[in-house]
Amino acid sequence: MMTAPITATPEPAATPAAERSATPAVVPHPAAPTRNAAAEQAAANQRIAMRRRTEIAARIAAPLLGILVFLTAWYAISTMGSIPGPAKTWEAAKVVFGDPTYKNGPNDQGIAWKVLGSLERVGIGFGLAALVGIPLGFVIGRFLFLRNMAEPVISLLRPVSPLAWLPIGLLVFKGAAPAAIWTIFISSIWPMVINTAVGVQRVPQDYLNVARVLNLSEWKVFSKILFPAVLPYMLTGVRLSIGVAWLVIVAAEMLTGGVGLGFWVWDEWNNLKVENIIIAIFVIGIIGLALEYTLLMIAKRWQYD
C-alpha cells in the first residue's frame, strides 16, 4: 500500500532584528488636562483660600467678640448696682498707672512696687517648692517602699486649704513675709511632687531592665532615662504649681499686710475704691497668664523628641 508523502509546513520567517528596531513603538501620550479638571482645581484652591481666611478671621474676631460681650455685660451690671463701669475704671487706671513707681511711705507705694513685692514672695516660695518637690517626686516614683510611705501623708495634707497653713507660718517664723512664703511653699509643692512621681512610674520597665543589665549607676539612670521621660510630667506639675502659688499670694497678703497686690486689694476695699479693686483683679489675671505662658514656652523649648 502506498503511503502519502508527508510534507512539512513551512514556518513563518522571523522578522529581522533591523526591521523590528525600525518599527516605531506606539507610546501613549498623556491626556491633556481637560477644562473640567482645571475648573475643579481652581474651585479646590478657592475653597482652601476661603478656609484659611475663615480661620484667620476666627482667631482675630472671636477674641474681640468675647471682649466686647464681656464689656457689654460689665456695663449692664454697673448700671444696676454699685460696681463701677468700664469708663470709670479706665479713668482710675490712668491715675494708677500714671506714676507706678512713687513712694509715700511703707504702705503707700505705686503699683510697680506692689507687683514686685508679690512676685518676690511667689518666686521665693515657688523656688523652694521646686527644689524640694521635684527631687522628692523622683525618689517617691523610683522606690516603691518610699512611695508607700509618702502616699498617706500626701493624701492627708494635699487637700488642706492654703490659708490653713498661714497661722502655722506666723507661729513658727514670727513674721508676715516669711509666713506668706511658707504658705506658698506648702501649697505649691504638691502638684510638682505628684506629677513627677507619676511620670517616673510611667517610664517603661524595659528601659530600666536594660539599665540594670548594663549595670548603669543611679545617676546614669536618672540623667539618661528618667529625666528625658519624666520632663513633660514635671513641667506640667510646675505649671500647675505656679498657678496655685499666684492664687495663694493674693489671699495671704490680704491677711498679712505689707506691700503687695493682695494687701492693695484689701486696703482699697477699706477705702471703698472699688474701681481700684477691679484694676487689681485685671493686673493679677494678666500676670498669672504671663507666668503660665512663660512656663509653656519653656516646656516647648525643653521638650524631648
Order of alpha helices (4+ residues) and beta strands (2+ residues): alpha-alpha-alpha-alpha-alpha-alpha-alpha-alpha-alpha-alpha-alpha
